Amino acid sequence: MATQTDADGSTPSGRSGSGAWWVGVGIFLSRISGLVREIVFARYFGTSAVADVWRAALRTPNVLQNLLGEGTLSASFIPIYAEMVEQGREEAAGRFAGAVLGLVMVTAFLAAAVGIALAPVVMPLMFARWQPWQVELGVEVVRVLFVMTATLVVSAWALGVLNSHRRFLMSYAAPMAWNGALIAAMLYFGGVRDWELERLVVALAWGGVVGGVLQLLVQLPGVVSLLRGFRLSVDRRVEGVGEAIRNFVPVVAARGAVNLSGLVDVVLAGLLADGAIALLGYAQTLYLFPIALFGMSIAAAELPEMSRDRGRATEVLAARVRTALDRLGFLLVPTAFAFLLIGDAFVAMIFQGGRFGPSSTAATYAVLAGYTLGLPASAASRTLSSSFYALRDTATPARIAGLRVAISAVLGVALMFPLDRLSVGGPDDGLRLGAVGLALGAAVGAWVEYALLRSRLTARIGPHSPDAGRRVRRWVAGALAALVAVGAKLVLGSLVPEHAGWVMEVLPPASKWAALALGLGTAALFGGAYLAAAQLLGVGVPLTSLLRRRR
């Protein structure tokens, strides 16, 4: 029987597979709008020093958003709230949600106020290599972005409520409003008004504030219709609040470790040649796309369901984890191969143009390849961490995340300075490759985290790995598709290594049409080859039945 879903993406039957579908649709819409935002950003800012300022300024308050926002609230709030709703105790769930919202609002806006006050002191210390004008501009931008971040933290609370009621589509598509506001700010002030980059980046920050408000507002109607007995408060005596706070602290430690790693990468990149921070940002946009689309969608949909199953036999949870990892494997194996072999075509197709030239494409591809080596592990760790959160164990992922951060930082520092001696491009537009070292360190750290999470979870719930034969056949399918990708680059052409193939002979090599044809052509050949190989090896997806089920 087909799983029934409401028009808003709710899943009354509670099947996590359908939930993951709607989470994936929402994330896909928001990430596509994010890609459009990055395309516009690349056109106006490229890999300039002002682009470095924006990436660094956005990362700094973003730590607050990730500490208090979606991932943290999902781990500490959803398991308790979803269990109350499942038990039919909607009045208690409403009071619990109101108390959590009050505490989150107070914490977020106080933290933002502290960040605004300390920005003139912290920014010069974090980016000592910057020129004075960069530091001054960074302080101005980061102060505006702290206001935006506090609003986005409140938006994450709304996401938690909607997810607990299996309303996934709106909550994960809501960032489209934020992306839309940033795009509008760049097009108007950069295109219509033709502001210089220093003024444009400040306007972009204020566009982020407007977008944060819009992202919250589009979720509120759905939240209001679901809550019963809601009363905004900061009362820690409300049922469930004490447990949520106890869970919250180790989750903050885990998220803090991961986000501290990202912030450390930005600070370290600030010690490298100009453009390193911007390169990290562009590469992470592509690298995080499949993690968000596949890893987060499955993890987010599974968390409420695993929380409901907490009291049942461990075999139930193990089966859920096994299914989730199997789904991820089908999606992430070809993604990793594609980024490694034809990532240059993707980067050029998406970003190249305006101030983002061929040298920026080559350097971004190198950083993306470094991150991609840890892609399967990083995405799978999202599902494994959610399993611990469903078991009300938030300490184990926190400890392992701390170790991941330490390993990533040590290896990143060891590799980035030697690699910064290498460069791509000419003397006028060349970019150094120190950022690749930071990406390689992150990849190693991701695999260490994945191995430790798997080991600890096996001790808790028993074996939960997908069938070994299926995994091997899936990697074989990916390898066969990789051979097709290499052939496609030889025939159609490639940017890294530079090779003028059929596309370059038909279309002007420097045109956007050539980059688009090259990217779509290689992706289509690779994707078709993987689906065919997976089907022949018995690890494919029955597309006809899948489409029939969705209808």
Beta strands, then each sheet from edge to edge (+ up, - down):
strand 1: 423-424
strand 2: 431-432
sheet 1: 1+ 2-
end
